């Protein structure tokens, strides 16, 4: 649903990510169990599944196909399949750590803003219903043709989501609420509440207090986000105890009359004050994605 280059904030100068460093040396073990690990995917040995997706010896596309470079860059800002796989591993590990139950145990999961499956491909072997929703038909066409476990569903900006009330017991959304205007994000929160069953858990990533601090303090992060310095400076009072919601509009490929796209910062205080209209705020995982984006864990009422 959005360009997510900002999630590269956790990459190191040598090109490795946290997931790769954590799994250093695990590739050989994963390869030894590769046939069984591939067959069971996320439903099997979780650590072996992650390691296999990082293994240098794994044939490209053996786990799941990689999208064309143009689509990969369009949705994530990445161009290397190794980075695409590594980010998926990092995100899956972070979500598993935040979930009170194994990710594989959910019965019906909505991936809101599926893009071309950087996270979805990691759910190979998922036995429940996995719906990948996006506003870009090109992305969904690729997902539908290449990720057999994903049910692609096209959504329309600022229109009700094409799903029945109470359809899902889990919702995951990476790098969507980090780009929405306040009006749009409130609309989509209400829609996600509608399509979530009572008690469902939601995992939504945002640029929170940690991302804002890094944008202010670290030149590479500031340059990556491409925010005008005066607008970042103007955001400080809001994020430092004020309203807590800052939207800086950018003219990108997704910006249109129907969809405002930009860089959004949301404070933890704002989340607890406003998102609680629909959900119980279980936890705000500060910097859960690459020590950058927060992941807000919600329970639907």
N, C-alpha and C positions, 0 to 999 in steps of 0.2 A: 504493500500500500504506500510505501514511502522509501526514499533513499535513506539508508541507515549507515552511512559512512562514519557517523560519530561513534558507533560501537567499536571502531578500530582503536579507540582511546586506550584499550588495554594491551595493544600490541607493543612489543619491545623492538629495540633498534635492530636486533638480529632477525626480526621477522617472525619470531615465535610468539605464541599467546600463552596465557595462563594454563589453558587446557593441555597444550603440548608439553609444557614444562612439567606439569603434574604427572603426565603419562610417559615421561622419558623412560625408555627401556621396556615399556609395557607392550610395545608393538609385536615383539616376538611371541610373547605369551598369547596375545590376541590371535595372531596368525595361526598358532598351533590349534586353536579351537575355532578357526574361522568358519568352517561349514556349519557347525551347530550354532555359532553366534549369529551368523547372517540369517539363518532360518528363523531363529526366535527373536532377533532384533531387540527392541526395547523390553520385550516380555521375558527375556532371558537374563543372563548375568550382566548387570548394568555396567559395571566397570569394564568388563571385557568388550562390551558393545561400544563403549566410548573409545577404548584403546584401538579397537579394530578400525574405527572411522578415522583415526589419526595415523595408522600404520603406513609407513612409506611403502612397504611391500604390497599393500592392498592394491589390486588392479583398479585403475581409475574407473569409477562408475560401478564397481562391483557391489557396493552397498546400495546405492541408488544413483541414477544418472545425475550428472551435473548439468545445469542449464547453460545455454550459450552465453558467451562472455558479455554480450550486449545486455541481455536480460539480467544477468548476475549483477552487473555494474548498475543498471537502472534501479534495482531494488535495494542494493546493499552498499554500493560504492566499491565493491571488491571486484577484482578481475582474475585472481588466482584460485583455482579449485582447492588448493591446499588451505588457503585462508577461509574459503567458504565452508569447508568441512570443519575446520578448527573452531570457527565461530559457532557453528551448530552444536558442537560438542560442549563448548563453554556455556552456552545458553541452557542446554539440556541439563547439565550438571547443576547450574544455579537454580533452575526451577525445581529439580528433584530435591535439592536441599531445603527449599522453602515450602514444599508441599508436605502436608501431614501424612499423606499416603503415597505409595509409589505412583508415578505418572501413568504407568501401564494399567493401573487398576480403575481408571475412570471409564465410565460406560459410553459417554457421549461428549466429545470435546470440540469446541469451536476455536479455530486458529483465526483470529480477527486481524486481517492484514497479512495473509499468508505469503504474499510476494511470490517468489519462485521456489519456496520450500526449504530455505536454509535451516529452519527448525523442523518443518514438517518431515523432511527426509529422515530425520533422526527417529521418527515414530514408526519406522518400518517394524512390522510385527505387532502393532497395536491391534487388539482384538475388538475394541469398541468402534463406535462411529466417529470418524475424524473429518470434520468439515473445515475446509480451507476457504475463507471468504476474502474477497478483494474487490477493489473498484476497477482494476485493470484486466480487461478480457485477455490480453496477450499473456499475462502471467498465468491466468487460470487455464488457458488452453495448454500451456506447457505442463503445468502441474497435472492436469487431467490426463494427459497422454503419457506421463512418465512416473507418477507416483500412484501406484495402484490402490494404496490404502487411503488416499485422500479423495473426498467428495468435493469438487470445486463448485463454489457458489458465487455468482456475481452480485455485488451490492451496488447501489446507486448513491452517490454522495447526498447527504441530508435527506434521505428517504428511509422509511422503516426497513430494518434488516429483513431479508427474505427467509425468515425462520419462525416457526410457531412458538407461542408462549411456552416457557418452561422446557425448552428442548435440550438444554445442556447441563451436565453436572460439573463441567469445568470449562473455563475460557482462558485462553492465552493470547496476549497481544503484545508484540515486541515492536517498538519504534513506530507506534501509531499515535498514542496520546502525547508523545514527545514533539508532535508537529501540529497539533490542532488548535484552532482558536477556542476561546473560552465557550462561546456559544455552541460550537460544534462538539466540543468534548462533553458538555453537559447533555446534549442530545444523544450522543452515542453511549454515555453511561446509562441513561434511562432505557435505551434500547437493549443494551447488554443485560440490564436488570430484567427486562421483559422476557428475553429468551433464555434466561437462566432459571433452573429449577430452584425452589427454596432449599437453602443449604449448599448450593453450588459454590465452588471456589473459583475465584478469578485471579489471574496473575498478569498485571498490566504494567508495562515499563514506562517510566517517565524520566525526563531530565529534572531531577530533584535538587535538593540542597547540595549534595555532593557534586553533581555535574556543574551547578552554577559556580561553586567555589573553584572548581578546576578551570572553568572558562575564564574566571576573573584572574586566577593566579598563574596559569600556565599558558605561555604564548602559543605552543603548538595546538593546544585545544581551542584557544580563541581563534586561531587562523583556520582550523579545520571547520569550525562552525560557521565561519564567514559572517559574523555579526558585526555591524558597524559599532565602533567603540562607544560613541555617544549613546546608542541604544542600550548597550550593556550597562553603561554607567547609570542610565536612567532606571534600569531594572533593580538596582541595588536596594533602594528603599522598600520596594514591594517584597522582595525576597528576604529582606532583613527584618521582617516583623510587620510588614504592611499586608496588602491584599493577598499576596502569595501566588498570583497567577500572572505570568508575563508571556505574551505572544508577540514575536517579532516576525512579521510577514516577509517571505522571500518569494521572488518570482522564479519558480522552478517549473519542471515539466508537469507537476501536478496542480500548480496554481491555476485556478480558473474562476469564472463567475460562480460556479457551483461548489468550489472547494478552495478554501483558504489554506495555504501551506506555508509553514515557516518553522522557526525554532521556538519551542515552548518550554518554559521552566515552571514547575509547580512545587511549592513548598510542602513539607510534611504537614505543617499546620493547616494549610488549605485543604489537603486531602482529608484530614480528620474532621474538619469543620463542614465540608461540602459534600464529599463523597458518601458520608454517613447518612445522607438523605435516602440512599437506596441500599447501602451495604453496611455490614459491620467491617470495620477496618481491622483486620487480624494482625497485620504487620506491614511495616515499610522497610523493605530490605535495602538499606542504604548502599549504593554502589555495587549492587549485586551482579550487574553485568559489567565486567571489565573495570571494576572500581570507578564506574562512570554513571550509567543509568541505574536508578532505583527500580526495584520491582515491588509494586504494591499488591499485597495479598488481601483479597476481599472475600467476604462470605455473603451470599445473597439472602435477603430476608423475604 
